């Protein structure tokens, strides 16, 4: 198994490859994100990881950007490419389903995210 040298990494994109996301184009989104990173020469700055289910299946496909903590609904490979180009721009606001606000994860009122079930306490 490869162990990446992550020195210099500024962002980590977690790309859901769970079954719901895969049915809604997860493979195409994953490849578009990775292709855009290479095209822009950002391989040293942005690391990607395929994940299994992130629990937001009705918002599939989900891409999570850290350290920002933004969760994006990605409904096309082009939106995946746009995330790589514009992670810090407001142009992605309607695709951002969750974000950190004052140190707490909050739904984004600008996105029409599906309300999920609550975790058991």
Order of alpha helices (4+ residues) and beta strands (2+ residues): beta-alpha-alpha-beta-beta-beta-alpha-beta-beta
